[in-house]
Protein backbone atom coordinates (compact mmCIF):
# COMPACT_ATOMS: atom_id res chain seq x y z
CA UNK A 1 0.00 0.00 0.00
CA UNK A 2 1.31 3.44 -0.91
CA UNK A 3 0.98 6.40 1.40
CA UNK A 4 1.05 9.92 -0.03
CA UNK A 5 0.57 12.89 2.30
CA UNK A 6 0.42 16.59 1.42
CA UNK A 7 0.12 19.67 3.59
CA UNK A 8 -0.42 23.27 2.52
CA UNK A 9 0.41 26.01 5.03
CA UNK A 10 1.04 29.74 4.49
CA UNK A 11 1.14 29.31 0.72
CA UNK A 12 3.74 26.50 0.87
CA UNK A 13 3.04 22.86 0.07
CA UNK A 14 4.89 19.79 1.31
CA UNK A 15 4.35 16.36 -0.24
CA UNK A 16 5.74 13.11 1.16
CA UNK A 17 5.39 9.46 0.26
CA UNK A 18 6.70 6.09 1.35
CA UNK A 19 9.57 4.57 -0.59
CA UNK A 20 8.63 0.91 -0.76
CA UNK A 21 7.89 -0.88 -4.03
CA UNK A 22 6.57 -4.43 -3.94
CA UNK A 23 6.04 -7.12 -6.54
CA UNK A 24 3.59 -9.60 -5.10
CA UNK A 25 4.83 -10.23 -1.55
CA UNK A 26 8.44 -9.30 -2.34
CA UNK A 27 9.95 -5.87 -1.68
CA UNK A 28 11.93 -4.91 -4.80
CA UNK A 29 12.94 -1.32 -3.97
CA UNK A 30 13.09 0.87 -0.93
CA UNK A 31 15.61 3.70 -1.13
CA UNK A 32 15.45 4.08 -4.92
CA UNK A 33 11.68 4.49 -5.25
CA UNK A 34 10.49 7.95 -6.31
CA UNK A 35 6.72 8.17 -6.07
CA UNK A 36 6.76 11.96 -6.01
CA UNK A 37 8.34 13.82 -8.90
CA UNK A 38 8.68 17.42 -9.96
CA UNK A 39 7.36 18.43 -13.38
CA UNK A 40 7.02 21.62 -15.44
CA UNK A 41 10.52 22.91 -14.66
CA UNK A 42 10.12 22.12 -10.94
CA UNK A 43 7.00 24.29 -10.67
CA UNK A 44 4.61 21.41 -9.92
CA UNK A 45 4.70 18.08 -8.15
CA UNK A 46 3.02 14.83 -9.09
CA UNK A 47 2.56 11.74 -6.91
CA UNK A 48 2.02 8.15 -8.00
CA UNK A 49 0.23 5.56 -5.90
CA UNK A 50 -0.73 1.91 -6.21
CA UNK A 51 0.08 -0.06 -9.34
CA UNK A 52 1.16 3.07 -11.22
CA UNK A 53 3.82 3.92 -8.63
CA UNK A 54 5.20 0.39 -8.85
CA UNK A 55 5.36 0.55 -12.64
CA UNK A 56 6.96 4.01 -12.68
CA UNK A 57 9.57 2.96 -10.10
CA UNK A 58 10.35 -0.29 -11.94
CA UNK A 59 10.74 1.66 -15.18
CA UNK A 60 13.21 4.04 -13.50
CA UNK A 61 15.19 1.09 -12.09
CA UNK A 62 15.33 -0.51 -15.56
CA UNK A 63 16.50 2.77 -17.10
CA UNK A 64 19.37 3.02 -14.57
CA UNK A 65 20.36 -0.58 -15.28
CA UNK A 66 20.31 0.07 -19.02
CA UNK A 67 22.45 3.22 -18.64
CA UNK A 68 25.12 1.21 -16.74
CA UNK A 69 25.62 -1.10 -19.72
C-alpha positions in Angstrom: 0.0 0.0 0.0 1.3 3.4 -0.9 1.0 6.4 1.4 1.1 9.9 0.0 0.6 12.9 2.3 0.4 16.6 1.4 0.1 19.7 3.6 -0.4 23.3 2.5 0.4 26.0 5.0 1.0 29.7 4.5 1.1 29.3 0.7 3.7 26.5 0.9 3.0 22.9 0.1 4.9 19.8 1.3 4.4 16.4 -0.2 5.7 13.1 1.2 5.4 9.5 0.3 6.7 6.1 1.3 9.6 4.6 -0.6 8.6 0.9 -0.8 7.9 -0.9 -4.0 6.6 -4.4 -3.9 6.0 -7.1 -6.5 3.6 -9.6 -5.1 4.8 -10.2 -1.5 8.4 -9.3 -2.3 9.9 -5.9 -1.7 11.9 -4.9 -4.8 12.9 -1.3 -4.0 13.1 0.9 -0.9 15.6 3.7 -1.1 15.5 4.1 -4.9 11.7 4.5 -5.3 10.5 7.9 -6.3 6.7 8.2 -6.1 6.8 12.0 -6.0 8.3 13.8 -8.9 8.7 17.4 -10.0 7.4 18.4 -13.4 7.0 21.6 -15.4 10.5 22.9 -14.7 10.1 22.1 -10.9 7.0 24.3 -10.7 4.6 21.4 -9.9 4.7 18.1 -8.2 3.0 14.8 -9.1 2.6 11.7 -6.9 2.0 8.2 -8.0 0.2 5.6 -5.9 -0.7 1.9 -6.2 0.1 -0.1 -9.3 1.2 3.1 -11.2 3.8 3.9 -8.6 5.2 0.4 -8.8 5.4 0.6 -12.6 7.0 4.0 -12.7 9.6 3.0 -10.1 10.3 -0.3 -11.9 10.7 1.7 -15.2 13.2 4.0 -13.5 15.2 1.1 -12.1 15.3 -0.5 -15.6 16.5 2.8 -17.1 19.4 3.0 -14.6 20.4 -0.6 -15.3 20.3 0.1 -19.0 22.5 3.2 -18.6 25.1 1.2 -16.7 25.6 -1.1 -19.7 
